Amino acid sequence: MKVSHKSLSALEECFRAIVEKHEKIEIIKKFDENAAKEIDDSSLDVVFIKGDQKIKKNLDIWFPKVKYNAFICGNNYRGDTKKEICKFIINYLVKHGPRNWQTPIKSFPDSTWVFRKI
């Protein structure tokens, strides 16, 4: 399905209308590496990673930015099955330091997933 720039603009306008009511939400419209440079480590309550082939790179970038007892979420990990998503994320977390995450990792039919950093 092809999405036009016009529909993306309408979607962004709708999103901005919703989040403008929340003073703690800031929209940063940049690529991951550039956006992360502006954010202190352990400062985010939630981060949503738009998944793709670079999910490991994105986890490397955003994991340090999330506070303890906060959430890391994402979607569209290649494979898009609950089992594959959870297995990939658990393997990533096991390889990258102490057990500082909480299972179960939740995943949903639309390929969205979430876990809590503890």
Order of alpha helices (4+ residues) and beta strands (2+ residues): alpha-alpha-beta-alpha-beta-alpha-beta-beta
